[in-house]
Amino acid sequence: MYVIQVEKRRKCFNLLVLFIISICFVSVLNAQKNNQRQWGRGRVNKRGNSSVEFDRTRVLCQNVHLDYHKILSLSWSADSKYLVMEIIAATKGYFMLGFTNDATTTLGADFLIAWVDSVGVHLEDRHSSGIDQALLDVSQDLELLSGWENATHTVIRFRRALNTCDPQDYKITNSTVRVLYAYSSQDPSSSDFLPLAYHSADFRDHKSLLLVGRPKKIQKTQDLRLWELRNNNVSIPNGEESLFWCKIFSLPRLEKRSHVVGWEPVFSHGGQQHSVHHMRIYECHGDHQAFDAIAKTPGAKCYEPDNQPLFFNCNSVVAAWTTGSEGFYFPLEAGYPLDPVNGPLHFMLETHFDKPSTNRYSLDGTGIRMIYTPILRPHDAGLLSLGMDVTWKHLIPPGQKRVLSQAHCIADCTEKGLPPPGVNVFAVMGHTHLLGREVRLRHIRGNKELSPILVDDAYDVGYQEFHELKSPARILPGDHLISECVYNSESRSTLTIGGLSTRHEMCLLYALYWPRTHLSICYSSGDLSTALRSMGVDQYRGAGNDIVIEAPVELAGMTLEDRLKTVNWMESFEDFQRISIQGPFNPLCWAHGSPNEMIFADEPS
C-alpha cells in the first residue's frame, strides 16, 4: 500500500514537472514571437554577429533634433565602416529619412522608411526616381537592430555600411550631408512594394549635418572652467545691413597655465543666432596697459582707418564660429594654451552681424564661450589660417554654375614656419559667403599629391562646421597646401569680388593642429596682372583706382572700372578660369607676433 502511494506521488510529481516545462516552453515561444515583432520582419539583414549585438545597445555620441517642433530626434555614431542611427519620432505613423547632396530636389536621394504596426517593425531601403516617388531598392542594405512603438512614439535603430557599393545608396563620407526627413500620423496605406510619396507626408524638410567627422561634445567634469567673451551695449544702426564689431578682452585670472578644450556660441535670445554670420577670437600682442584700457570699452567697428593701431595687432585666429555651427571640442590629445606668463594676455572678439532691415537690432550678449581646464593635455594646439587674402582681385564671374578659386600655402612658407617633425592637422573648417558650394584642402609633397586633407563636395553656407579628421594629417616642412573653393554664380548678373561683406566672397580654411608653432597665416593673393589678364587686358599703366588700359587696342584708354562693367563673362569665362588658376599669385605667410611677423612674402609665383 505504501509503495502504491509513493508511486502515485511520483507520477503526480512528474506530471507537475511536465506541466511546468510546457508552460515555460510556451512562454519562450511567445517571447520569441514578440521579440520577432520587436526586432522586425521583412527586408532587413540580420547577420547575428557580436558587432551587431554591440550596436544594439551602444551609446550613440551624436544627437540632434531634426525639426523645429522636435518631433524627430536623431542619434548616431560612425566608425570606419558603419553608421549606427536611432530615430525617435513623436508619431505612431511612418517616418522617412533621406540622404543627398542637393536639398532642392529629391531626385536621386537615398531614402529609408520605417513604421510599426500589428505585423511588426518595418524598415525599408528606398531611393527616389522622381519628384514624388520613393522606390524599393533591389538591394536592401539596412540592418534593423531594434524597434518599438508605444502610445506616443516610434523608435527605430539600424545600421548600414558607410559605402554599401549599391548605386542606389548614398555613399557617406566626411562631406556635409543634406538629411531629408518627413513624418506622418498614419502608417502607409498602400502595399510596401509600391512607390511611397515623400511629399504626401504631414511634414517634411531638410537639415545639413556631418554624419562623419562631427566634433563630439565634451563631457562635463569638475575641472572645466568657462570664460565668456560677449558683446555689450552694441546695436546695428538704422539703415546698415552689415556690421563688423571688434571688442578687446583681458585674459581671466588663472591659477596656472591652462588649455582651452572647446568653445560654443552664446546668444542672449534666439533671433540673434540667425543674424550673426560669424565670430572669431584673435590673439593680441602689444602694449598690455593700452589693451587693458581698450578692454573697458564696448569696442569699435573693425577694419576702420581710424581704429586704434593696437586693433591691427590682433591677427592670429584662436577660435572660429560660423553660422550653423554648434562650436568645437578638442580631441583628448591637445588644447589651445592659455598662459598668463608667456602667452598673450589679451584677445579680440570679432563679430560679423548681418541684418538686412531698417530696424535697430541688438548685439548684446552675443559671443563665444571658451571652455578650459588647468589639467593640461599632451600637446599645445594651434590654428593655421589658410586660403585667399581678402581683396577685390578675387574675381567670380556672374552666371556660372561652377567657378573654381585656388589659394596656395607654398613650400617655402611651411619650410620656414613648421618644425622639423611637422604638425598634425586634426580638424578643418572651410568658410565662404553665399555662393560657396564646395571646399577642399589639397596636400602636395614634392612632386606627389597626397590624399586631400578635406573634401566637402556638398558644402552648405548655412552649416559651416569643423570637420574632425578620422586620423590627423601630418604636414611636413616643405609641403605645399592648396585651398580650393567652388562657387555657383548663376544667381548673379554682375561680377562678384572678394571682400568682407556677405555680398562679396571669401575662400578661407581654418586648420587646427598640434604641436603649436609660430606659423599663423599662410595665404596667397591674386596678382594684379593675373586679374587684368583674366579680363583681356594685356598692358596697363597706373595702380589702384587710377589704372588705365593700354592694350589691346580695342580696350585702350578704358579705366579698370570701365572694363569691369563691360567684360562679356559668358564668352570669356573659359579663358578667365584658365588664367586665374595657372597665372602668377602672391604668397603671404605670417607668424604670431607684435605686430604679426612676416615669415615669407615673395614676388608673384
C-alpha positions in Angstrom: 0.0 0.0 0.0 2.8 2.4 0.9 4.6 1.6 -2.3 1.5 2.3 -4.4 1.1 5.7 -2.7 4.7 6.6 -3.3 4.4 5.6 -7.0 1.2 7.8 -7.3 3.1 10.7 -5.8 6.0 10.2 -8.2 3.6 10.2 -11.2 1.9 13.3 -9.9 5.2 15.0 -9.4 6.3 14.0 -13.0 3.1 15.4 -14.4 3.6 18.6 -12.5 7.1 18.9 -13.9 5.9 18.3 -17.4 3.2 20.9 -16.9 5.7 23.5 -15.7 8.0 22.7 -18.6 5.2 23.0 -21.1 4.3 26.4 -19.7 7.9 27.6 -19.9 8.1 26.3 -23.4 5.0 28.2 -24.5 6.3 31.3 -22.7 9.6 31.0 -24.7 7.7 30.7 -27.9 5.6 33.7 -27.1 8.7 35.7 -26.2 10.4 34.7 -29.4 7.3 35.8 -31.3 7.1 39.1 -29.5 10.8 39.6 -30.0 10.4 38.9 -33.7 7.8 41.7 -33.8 10.0 44.0 -31.9 13.2 43.4 -33.9 11.3 43.4 -37.2 10.4 41.1 -40.1 10.8 41.8 -43.7 13.6 43.1 -45.9 16.4 43.6 -43.4 19.8 42.0 -43.0 20.4 40.1 -39.7 24.0 39.0 -39.5 23.8 37.9 -35.9 27.4 38.7 -35.1 28.9 40.3 -32.0 29.3 43.7 -33.6 25.5 43.8 -34.3 24.8 42.9 -30.7 27.1 45.7 -29.6 25.4 48.2 -31.9 22.0 47.4 -30.4 23.0 48.7 -27.0 25.9 51.1 -27.7 25.7 54.7 -26.5 25.4 56.9 -29.6 27.6 60.0 -29.2 25.8 62.4 -31.6 22.3 63.7 -31.3 20.2 66.4 -32.9 16.5 67.5 -33.3 15.8 67.5 -37.0 12.7 69.7 -36.9 11.8 72.8 -35.0 8.9 71.1 -33.2 11.3 68.3 -32.0 9.1 65.6 -33.5 12.1 63.7 -34.9 15.2 63.2 -32.8 18.3 61.7 -34.4 21.2 60.0 -32.6 24.1 58.3 -34.3 27.7 57.1 -34.2 30.0 56.2 -37.0 33.2 54.2 -37.2 35.4 53.4 -40.1 32.8 51.0 -41.7 29.4 51.5 -40.3 26.9 54.2 -39.3 24.6 53.3 -36.4 21.5 55.5 -36.2 18.5 55.7 -34.0 15.4 57.8 -34.7 12.8 58.7 -32.0 9.7 60.0 -33.6 6.7 61.5 -31.8 4.3 59.8 -34.1 2.6 56.4 -34.4 2.7 56.7 -38.2 5.6 56.3 -40.6 8.7 58.5 -41.0 11.2 58.9 -43.8 14.9 59.8 -43.8 16.8 60.7 -46.9 20.5 61.4 -47.7 21.5 63.6 -50.6 23.9 66.4 -51.7 21.1 68.7 -53.0 18.1 69.5 -50.9 16.3 71.4 -53.7 15.2 68.1 -55.3 14.5 64.6 -54.1 15.6 63.1 -57.4 18.4 60.5 -56.7 18.1 60.8 -52.9 18.7 57.7 -50.8 15.6 57.1 -48.6 14.6 54.8 -45.7 11.1 54.5 -44.4 10.1 52.9 -41.1 6.9 52.2 -39.1 5.5 49.7 -36.6 2.1 48.0 -37.0 0.3 44.9 -35.8 2.6 42.8 -38.0 5.8 44.1 -36.6 8.6 46.6 -37.3 9.1 47.7 -40.9 12.4 49.2 -42.3 12.8 49.6 -46.0 15.7 50.8 -48.1 14.4 53.0 -51.0 15.5 55.6 -53.5 13.9 58.5 -55.3 13.5 58.2 -59.1 11.1 61.2 -59.4 9.6 64.2 -57.7 7.2 62.2 -55.6 8.3 58.6 -55.6 10.5 56.6 -53.3 11.0 53.2 -54.9 12.2 50.0 -53.2 15.9 49.2 -53.7 16.9 46.0 -55.3 19.5 45.5 -52.6 18.2 46.1 -49.0 21.3 47.4 -47.1 19.8 48.4 -43.8 20.2 46.2 -40.7 17.4 46.6 -38.3 18.8 46.5 -34.8 15.7 47.3 -32.7 12.3 48.9 -33.0 9.1 49.5 -31.0 6.1 51.7 -30.6 4.1 52.9 -27.7 1.1 55.2 -27.3 3.0 58.3 -28.4 6.3 57.4 -30.1 8.0 55.2 -32.6 11.7 54.2 -32.1 13.9 52.6 -34.7 17.6 51.7 -34.5 19.5 50.4 -37.5 22.9 50.3 -39.1 24.3 50.5 -42.6 27.7 50.5 -44.2 29.1 53.9 -45.0 29.7 52.6 -48.5 27.3 49.9 -49.4 28.6 49.7 -53.1 24.9 50.0 -54.1 24.5 52.6 -56.8 21.0 53.3 -55.3 22.5 54.2 -51.9 24.3 57.4 -50.8 28.0 57.0 -50.0 28.6 58.6 -46.6 31.9 60.4 -46.2 33.0 63.4 -44.1 31.3 65.8 -46.5 28.2 67.7 -45.5 25.0 65.7 -46.0 21.6 67.1 -46.7 19.3 65.0 -44.5 15.8 65.0 -45.8 13.1 64.0 -43.3 9.3 63.5 -43.3 6.7 62.1 -41.0 3.1 61.2 -40.9 0.5 60.4 -38.2 -0.6 57.4 -40.3 1.1 54.1 -41.4 1.4 53.7 -45.1 -1.9 52.7 -46.6 -0.5 51.1 -49.8 1.5 47.9 -50.1 5.0 48.5 -49.1 6.2 47.3 -52.5 4.5 50.3 -54.2 6.1 53.8 -54.5 5.8 55.9 -51.4 5.3 59.7 -51.6 7.8 61.9 -49.7 5.7 65.0 -50.4 2.4 63.4 -49.1 3.7 63.3 -45.6 2.3 65.5 -42.9 5.6 67.4 -42.6 8.8 67.4 -44.5 12.0 69.4 -44.5 15.8 69.0 -44.5 18.8 69.7 -42.3 22.5 69.7 -43.1 24.7 67.5 -40.9 28.1 65.9 -40.7 27.4 62.3 -40.2 31.1 61.5 -40.1 33.6 63.9 -38.6 31.2 65.9 -36.5 33.1 67.1 -33.3 32.0 65.2 -30.2 30.6 67.2 -27.3 32.8 67.4 -24.3 31.8 65.6 -21.1 31.3 67.9 -18.2 33.8 67.4 -15.4 34.7 69.3 -12.3 38.0 70.6 -13.7 36.3 72.6 -16.5 36.1 76.4 -16.4 34.2 78.8 -18.5 35.3 82.2 -20.0 32.6 84.1 -21.9 33.6 86.8 -24.4 30.4 88.7 -25.1 29.4 91.9 -26.8 27.6 94.5 -24.8 25.9 97.9 -25.4 26.1 97.4 -29.2 23.4 97.7 -31.8 23.1 97.9 -35.6 22.4 101.5 -36.7 19.3 102.1 -38.8 19.9 101.6 -42.5 23.0 99.4 -42.1 22.8 95.9 -43.4 26.1 94.6 -42.1 28.5 95.4 -39.2 31.9 94.1 -38.2 32.4 94.8 -34.5 35.6 94.2 -32.5 35.9 94.1 -28.8 39.1 93.5 -26.7 39.1 91.2 -23.7 41.7 90.6 -21.0 42.7 87.1 -20.1 40.9 86.0 -16.9 42.9 85.4 -13.7 44.4 82.0 -14.0 46.0 79.9 -11.2 48.3 78.2 -13.7 48.8 77.5 -17.4 45.6 76.0 -18.8 44.2 74.5 -22.0 41.1 75.6 -23.9 39.4 72.3 -24.8 36.3 73.7 -26.6 34.2 76.6 -27.5 30.5 77.3 -28.1 28.5 80.2 -29.4 26.3 82.2 -26.9 23.3 84.3 -27.7 21.0 86.3 -25.4 18.0 85.3 -27.5 17.2 83.0 -30.4 16.8 85.7 -33.1 20.5 86.6 -32.9 21.6 83.2 -34.0 20.1 83.7 -37.4 21.6 87.2 -37.9 25.2 86.6 -36.8 27.3 85.5 -39.7 30.5 84.6 -37.9 32.5 85.2 -34.8 36.3 84.8 -34.4 38.6 85.2 -31.5 42.1 86.5 -32.2 45.3 86.7 -30.1 46.5 90.3 -29.4 50.2 91.3 -29.0 51.5 94.7 -27.9 51.2 97.3 -25.1 49.4 95.5 -22.2 48.3 98.7 -20.4 46.9 100.1 -23.6 45.0 96.9 -24.3 43.7 96.9 -20.7 42.2 100.4 -21.3 40.6 99.3 -24.6 39.1 96.2 -22.9 37.0 98.5 -20.7 35.2 100.0 -23.7 32.3 98.4 -25.7 34.6 98.1 -28.7 34.6 99.6 -32.2 33.9 98.9 -35.8 36.6 96.6 -37.3 38.8 97.5 -40.2 38.2 101.2 -40.0 41.0 103.6 -40.9 40.7 105.5 -37.6 40.8 102.3 -35.4 43.4 102.4 -32.7 46.6 100.8 -34.1 46.5 98.1 -31.5 43.4 96.6 -33.1 45.6 95.6 -36.0 47.9 93.6 -33.7 45.1 91.1 -33.2 45.5 88.9 -36.3 46.1 85.3 -35.2 42.8 83.3 -35.1 42.3 81.2 -32.0 38.7 80.1 -32.3 36.2 80.4 -35.2 32.4 80.1 -35.2 30.3 80.5 -38.3 26.5 80.2 -38.9 25.2 76.7 -38.4 28.0 75.5 -36.1 27.4 74.3 -32.6 31.0 75.0 -31.6 34.1 72.8 -31.4 35.5 70.4 -28.8 39.1 69.3 -29.0 40.3 65.7 -29.0 42.0 64.5 -25.9 45.5 64.9 -27.4 45.5 68.7 -27.4 44.2 72.0 -26.2 44.9 75.7 -27.0 47.2 77.1 -24.3 46.2 80.0 -22.0 49.5 81.1 -20.5 49.5 84.0 -18.0 53.3 84.2 -18.0 54.5 83.5 -21.6 51.3 83.8 -23.7 49.1 86.6 -24.9 47.2 88.5 -22.2 44.5 90.0 -24.5 42.1 88.7 -27.1 39.8 90.2 -29.6 36.3 89.1 -30.4 35.2 89.9 -34.0 31.5 89.6 -34.8 30.1 89.9 -38.3 26.5 90.8 -38.0 24.0 90.7 -40.9 20.5 92.3 -40.6 19.1 93.5 -43.9 16.5 95.6 -42.2 16.0 99.3 -41.2 15.2 98.2 -37.6 17.7 98.5 -34.9 18.9 95.2 -33.7 21.0 94.5 -30.6 24.2 92.6 -30.5 24.1 92.5 -26.7 25.0 89.1 -25.3 26.4 87.6 -28.5 29.8 86.0 -28.2 31.8 82.8 -27.6 32.1 80.7 -24.5 35.6 79.3 -24.1 35.9 76.0 -22.1 39.2 75.5 -20.5 40.9 73.3 -17.8 44.0 73.6 -15.7 44.6 69.9 -16.4 46.9 70.1 -19.4 46.6 67.9 -22.5 49.7 66.2 -24.0 50.1 68.9 -26.8 49.5 72.6 -27.3 47.2 73.2 -30.3 47.3 76.0 -32.8 45.1 77.3 -35.6 46.5 77.9 -39.1 44.6 80.3 -41.3 44.7 79.2 -45.0 43.2 80.4 -48.2 42.9 83.6 -50.3 43.8 87.0 -49.0 40.6 89.1 -49.0 41.0 91.6 -51.8 39.0 92.7 -54.9 41.4 90.7 -57.1 39.4 87.6 -56.1 37.0 87.6 -59.0 33.9 85.4 -59.5 32.2 86.0 -62.9 28.4 86.0 -63.0 26.0 83.4 -64.5 28.3 80.4 -63.9 27.4 77.0 -62.5 30.9 76.3 -61.3 33.7 78.8 -60.7 37.0 77.5 -59.1 39.2 79.6 -56.9 42.6 78.4 -55.7 44.9 79.7 -53.0 48.4 78.5 -52.1 50.4 77.9 -48.9 53.7 77.4 -50.7 56.5 75.1 -49.7 58.9 78.0 -48.7 56.2 79.0 -46.2 55.9 75.7 -44.5 59.7 75.2 -44.8 60.3 78.3 -42.7 57.2 78.1 -40.5 56.9 74.5 -39.4 59.2 72.4 -37.0 61.2 69.5 -38.5 58.8 66.8 -37.3 55.9 68.6 -38.8 52.5 69.2 -37.4 49.3 67.1 -37.1 46.1 68.6 -38.5 43.1 67.1 -36.7 40.2 69.4 -37.8 39.5 71.8 -40.7 36.6 74.2 -41.4 36.0 76.0 -44.7 34.5 79.4 -45.0 32.9 81.2 -47.9 30.0 83.5 -48.3 26.7 83.0 -50.2 28.0 81.5 -53.5 30.2 78.7 -52.0 29.3 75.1 -53.0 32.5 73.1 -52.5 35.6 73.4 -50.3 38.8 71.3 -50.5 42.3 71.3 -48.9 44.8 69.5 -51.1 48.2 68.3 -49.9 51.4 68.3 -52.1 54.7 66.8 -51.0 57.5 67.3 -53.6 56.1 66.1 -56.9 53.5 63.9 -55.4 49.9 64.8 -54.5 48.8 63.0 -51.3 45.3 62.3 -50.2 43.3 65.5 -49.7 43.0 66.7 -46.1 39.5 67.9 -46.6 36.9 67.3 -49.3 33.4 68.8 -48.8 31.7 68.5 -52.1 28.3 69.3 -50.6 29.4 72.4 -48.7 26.5 74.4 -47.2 27.0 78.1 -46.4 24.3 77.8 -43.7 26.2 74.9 -41.9 29.9 75.8 -41.6 31.2 73.2 -39.2 34.7 72.0 -38.3 35.4 68.5 -39.8 37.2 66.3 -37.4 39.6 64.1 -39.4 39.5 60.3 -38.9 43.2 60.4 -38.2 45.5 63.5 -38.1 47.1 64.6 -41.4 50.9 65.2 -41.0 52.2 68.4 -42.6 55.9 68.5 -43.0 58.2 71.4 -43.7 58.3 72.0 -47.4 54.8 70.7 -48.1 52.5 72.7 -50.3 48.8 73.2 -49.4 46.2 74.2 -52.0 42.9 75.7 -50.7 40.1 75.3 -53.2 36.6 76.9 -53.2 33.9 76.3 -55.9 31.2 78.8 -56.3 27.8 78.9 -58.2 27.1 82.4 -59.5 24.1 81.6 -61.6 22.0 83.9 -59.4 24.3 86.9 -60.1 24.2 89.2 -63.1 27.2 91.2 -62.2 30.8 90.3 -61.1 31.4 89.3 -57.5 34.7 90.3 -55.9 36.5 89.3 -52.8 35.5 91.4 -49.7 34.3 91.4 -46.1 30.5 91.9 -46.7 28.3 88.9 -47.2 27.5 90.1 -50.7 31.2 89.7 -51.5 33.1 86.4 -51.4 35.9 84.7 -49.4 37.8 81.5 -49.6 39.3 80.7 -46.2 40.1 77.5 -44.3 41.0 77.1 -40.7 43.2 74.1 -39.8 43.5 73.0 -36.1 46.7 71.2 -35.4 49.3 70.2 -32.8 52.0 70.9 -31.7 51.5 74.6 -31.9 54.1 76.5 -33.8 54.7 80.2 -34.7 53.1 80.0 -38.2 49.7 81.8 -38.1 48.6 82.7 -41.6 49.5 81.1 -44.9 47.6 82.8 -47.7 48.1 83.8 -51.3 46.6 86.8 -53.1 45.7 87.3 -56.7 48.3 89.1 -58.7 47.1 92.3 -60.4 48.5 91.3 -63.8 46.7 87.9 -63.5 43.4 89.7 -62.6 43.7 92.0 -65.6 44.8 89.3 -68.0 41.7 87.4 -67.0 39.7 90.4 -68.2 41.5 90.5 -71.6 44.0 93.3 -70.6 47.5 92.9 -72.0 49.1 96.2 -70.9 48.2 98.9 -68.5 49.6 101.9 -66.6 48.9 103.2 -63.1 47.8 101.5 -59.9 44.7 101.2 -57.7 41.8 103.3 -58.9 44.0 105.0 -61.5 44.6 102.0 -63.7 44.3 102.8 -67.5 44.4 100.1 -70.1 46.9 100.5 -72.9 46.5 97.2 -74.8 44.8 95.6 -76.7 43.9 98.4 -79.0 40.1 97.9 -78.7 40.4 98.5 -74.9 43.0 101.3 -74.9 42.0 104.3 -72.8 39.5 102.4 -70.6 39.8 102.5 -66.9 39.7 99.4 -64.7 36.2 100.3 -63.5 35.0 100.7 -67.1 36.4 97.3 -68.0 34.8 95.5 -65.1 31.5 96.8 -66.4 31.9 95.7 -70.0 33.5 92.2 -69.8 31.4 89.6 -71.5 31.9 86.9 -68.9 29.8 84.3 -70.8 32.2 84.4 -73.7 35.4 84.8 -71.9 34.8 82.5 -68.9 37.0 79.6 -70.0 39.9 81.9 -70.6 39.3 83.6 -67.3 39.2 80.2 -65.4 42.4 79.1 -67.1 44.3 82.3 -66.5 43.2 82.7 -62.9 44.3 79.1 -62.0 47.5 79.0 -64.0 48.6 82.6 -63.6 51.0 84.0 -61.0 50.0 84.8 -57.5 51.5 86.5 -54.4 52.3 84.2 -51.4 52.0 85.5 -47.9 52.8 83.8 -44.6 52.9 85.4 -41.1 53.8 84.4 -37.6 52.4 85.3 -34.2 54.0 88.4 -33.0 53.7 92.1 -32.1 52.7 93.1 -34.8 52.4 89.9 -36.8 55.8 89.0 -38.2 56.1 88.2 -41.9 57.8 84.9 -42.5 57.8 85.0 -46.2 56.5 87.2 -49.0 57.8 86.9 -52.5 57.3 88.2 -56.0 54.4 86.6 -57.9 54.8 82.8 -58.1 
